[in-house]
Amino acid sequence: MTTPDARVTPLEVRAPRAGRVLEIDFADGHRGIYPHAILRGYCPCAVCQGHQGPIRFVPGGNEELTDLGEVGDYALRLTWGDGHATGIYTFNFLRDLCTCSECNPAEPVETGRTFSRG
């Protein structure tokens, strides 16, 4: 049996209706901050990112978050206002994508980052 990693174990996810930011409280005490524009721009699905290469920011798309659901105990599936819902956002990926001042002190809403897959 493996021990859960507190760094990527969510305790609470908040996405208020008509809000523009999703927040996740992780078991290690960190509060992740995710503006909808960043989440949509870094959608990890194959339609947005292709099938290989790093995950990069892709501008555009509806940024209204209309629904979210759990994918097992490792990810969230986000549904956007235009019906796009194929991205599976793992908690590992979300932790790396965090825009809080602790994680990204220089540029809290940076869109030039890339992320490896996996």
Secondary structure, DSSP 8 states (H G I E B T S, - for coil): -----GGG-EEEEE--TT-SEEEEEETTS-EEEEEHHHHHHT--SHHHH-SSS-EE----S---EEEEEEETTTEEEEEETTS----EEEHHHHHHH--STTT-SS-TT----EE---
